[in-house]
């Protein structure tokens, strides 16, 4: 595995740390830890803005972005032409990013300003992780720095962390005191979630457990429904936090 890449052990530790989030400072500390363990310099969790929005800063929940970077980003009006934000509004899977490809999709003047700004602050490559937020809203965890493209398993881990971090922000900062419904998972549901947390696909899990890919998908879907999760990554994160799986 490449250096500065997220491991399963790191994933477990970070999810346990998220369980202790009680305020925005705690969430910020977790964001810094995610960046450090995954080999990224910058991280931000934000509510995905509507198309008419011009200022990114008003949508940020937690961030370690330099103040000057954010000020210049808004001053240049880069949000309106951001390919990352545009794609994240409709995306259901994580995707990688590079400053070169992003700048190339803007007009010449914007591309020059964006490229210079990204280079100055070390935004070279990154990953965008779209997740759910409050009912009817979507969020984005965006990590950036200068490292190799993450592997599929690492992308899965990062998506789990993004979903879980968003949920903790909702629970602790936006709807404090909300009780979670109890969930009872069957042995098969737990097994499927455990192997999902290890980065295995439904086909691979089926081969391990002697099940069809369709049956594995059914177990994951049923466990997601019991946990009130938006997707399999969210289901794994919720199950780990409730200690339903190790």
Steps between C-alpha positions, in 0.01 A plus 500: 500500500636848415627718785250743652205287397204415721492148646221294655660549842500876447136487391398321819691745717349802328145371532556440870632855530190633326282342768650752742411806290303744714567834332648663190850496647483122543381465140783725381753283682362190328522673162866578563559137598333375181719731291815391680435127483389513136795712391312818411580856602156661478150388591153653501148378575232717343134510408483479121390846386220572255600595147421868556733527800814708449678466836639165611595626847139522619450126443805370689436298816858415599822573315874545535525694174723808528293815550675673212427211264130509582486880476664498156289204383183696574642827368583336167150351477636149445201326657272582208724309257627228734491161323536325837192662652299452181584130486454444874140627488396190305773251596435197719859372494832660591719639225858621472610852413809675367565872471619464140187329370272730698668820380488377141118495512473871579542790260851634453480780755337286769733210429804719557370636829390157621827330406709766675283489811507119523876487445572768760314311772593142410173387341647257245288185520206394711183302546136609518266296723130590460273386785165579658439767761178629645183357339485607137851646500838380377849556629854467375821403675783624280863410574793648309878503505766333289489121509433205271146413399341287777421137430145367492511364855630830634227690317246274671654574840498875432135488392409321823678769699329777304155351559567446868647846553197659333269298722686602815478865399123465459463317831725716716477845345162508328269257683661448842343240723342296225477133590587238242260210450626160606609273218534122509706354220498135401825305488506521121434873503787551743732279294421691183564833670827376650631398159370823348703691759805306380448639151351188341245523218168315510639244258806440718289476816278246329801285414625518860163417658372264233217732398389652172582863427127576498454348846791702638346818361172410669670452837680833466178673397306355793771593750514853355125533545518380862778747575334790321804528273510672162742252338730210586783726612264682733368166628849379585583824679180487708546131582858557614407795716221299667749214541278264301809400302870515588 
